[in-house]
Amino acid sequence: MSTLPCPICQKPVAPRGTNTAFPFCSKRCRAVDLGRWLGEEYRVPDRQADEQEDEVPSDRHPDRQHGDA
C-alpha cells in the first residue's frame, strides 16, 4: 500500500490506524488546514448563483400567459 502525501507539507502520511492526524502527517498540519478554512482561504462554491443563472425570468416563464402576475 502506498502512502499519500500530506495536503499541507507534502510529507508522507502514516496510515489511519497509527496516525491520529490522518489525512495529515501531524497535528500541526491539521491545525494549519483548519486555520485556512477559518481564514476563508478555502471556499465552497455557491450553488445558488449557478442556479439563478439557469432560471427563466418570471416575465418569460413558459407557463405564464401575457398579463398574468
C-alpha positions as a Markdown table, in Angstrom:
| # | Residue | x | y | z |
|---|---|---|---|---|
| 1 | Met | 0.0 | 0.0 | 0.0 |
| 2 | Ser | 1.5 | 3.4 | -1.0 |
| 3 | Thr | 1.4 | 6.4 | 1.3 |
| 4 | Leu | -0.3 | 9.6 | 0.3 |
| 5 | Pro | 1.3 | 13.0 | 0.7 |
| 6 | Cys | 0.1 | 15.4 | 3.3 |
| 7 | Pro | -2.1 | 18.1 | 1.7 |
| 8 | Ile | -0.2 | 20.8 | 3.6 |
| 9 | Cys | 3.5 | 19.9 | 3.6 |
| 10 | Gln | 3.6 | 17.0 | 1.1 |
| 11 | Lys | 5.4 | 14.7 | 3.5 |
| 12 | Pro | 4.3 | 11.0 | 3.5 |
| 13 | Val | 1.3 | 10.4 | 5.7 |
| 14 | Ala | 1.2 | 7.4 | 8.1 |
| 15 | Pro | -1.8 | 5.1 | 7.8 |
| 16 | Arg | -5.0 | 6.0 | 9.7 |
| 17 | Gly | -4.6 | 3.3 | 12.3 |
| 18 | Thr | -1.3 | 4.7 | 13.6 |
| 19 | Asn | -1.9 | 8.4 | 12.8 |
| 20 | Thr | -4.4 | 10.4 | 14.8 |
| 21 | Ala | -4.0 | 13.4 | 12.5 |
| 22 | Phe | -4.9 | 11.5 | 9.3 |
| 23 | Pro | -5.1 | 12.6 | 6.4 |
| 24 | Phe | -2.4 | 15.0 | 7.6 |
| 25 | Cys | 1.1 | 14.0 | 8.6 |
| 26 | Ser | 0.9 | 15.8 | 12.0 |
| 27 | Lys | -1.4 | 17.7 | 14.3 |
| 28 | Arg | 0.5 | 20.9 | 13.2 |
| 29 | Cys | -0.6 | 20.4 | 9.6 |
| 30 | Arg | -4.1 | 19.6 | 10.7 |
| 31 | Ala | -4.2 | 22.9 | 12.6 |
| 32 | Val | -2.8 | 24.8 | 9.6 |
| 33 | Asp | -5.6 | 23.4 | 7.4 |
| 34 | Leu | -8.2 | 24.4 | 10.0 |
| 35 | Gly | -6.7 | 27.9 | 10.1 |
| 36 | Arg | -7.0 | 28.1 | 6.3 |
| 37 | Trp | -10.7 | 27.2 | 6.5 |
| 38 | Leu | -11.4 | 29.7 | 9.3 |
| 39 | Gly | -9.4 | 32.4 | 7.4 |
| 40 | Glu | -11.6 | 31.7 | 4.4 |
| 41 | Glu | -8.7 | 30.7 | 2.2 |
| 42 | Tyr | -10.7 | 27.7 | 1.1 |
| 43 | Arg | -14.3 | 28.3 | -0.1 |
| 44 | Val | -17.1 | 26.0 | -1.2 |
| 45 | Pro | -18.7 | 27.2 | -4.4 |
| 46 | Asp | -22.1 | 28.9 | -4.0 |
| 47 | Arg | -24.5 | 26.7 | -6.0 |
| 48 | Gln | -27.3 | 29.3 | -5.7 |
| 49 | Ala | -25.5 | 31.7 | -8.0 |
| 50 | Asp | -25.3 | 28.9 | -10.7 |
| 51 | Glu | -29.0 | 28.0 | -10.3 |
| 52 | Gln | -30.1 | 31.6 | -10.6 |
| 53 | Glu | -28.2 | 31.9 | -14.0 |
| 54 | Asp | -30.1 | 28.9 | -15.3 |
| 55 | Glu | -33.6 | 30.2 | -14.3 |
| 56 | Val | -36.0 | 31.6 | -16.8 |
| 57 | Pro | -37.0 | 35.2 | -15.9 |
| 58 | Ser | -40.6 | 35.2 | -14.4 |
| 59 | Asp | -41.9 | 37.5 | -17.2 |
| 60 | Arg | -40.7 | 34.9 | -19.8 |
| 61 | His | -41.8 | 31.8 | -18.0 |
| 62 | Pro | -43.4 | 29.3 | -20.4 |
| 63 | Asp | -46.4 | 28.6 | -18.1 |
| 64 | Arg | -47.4 | 32.2 | -17.8 |
| 65 | Gln | -49.8 | 34.0 | -20.1 |
| 66 | His | -49.4 | 37.6 | -21.1 |
| 67 | Gly | -50.9 | 39.7 | -18.3 |
| 68 | Asp | -50.5 | 37.1 | -15.6 |
| 69 | Ala | -48.8 | 38.3 | -12.5 |
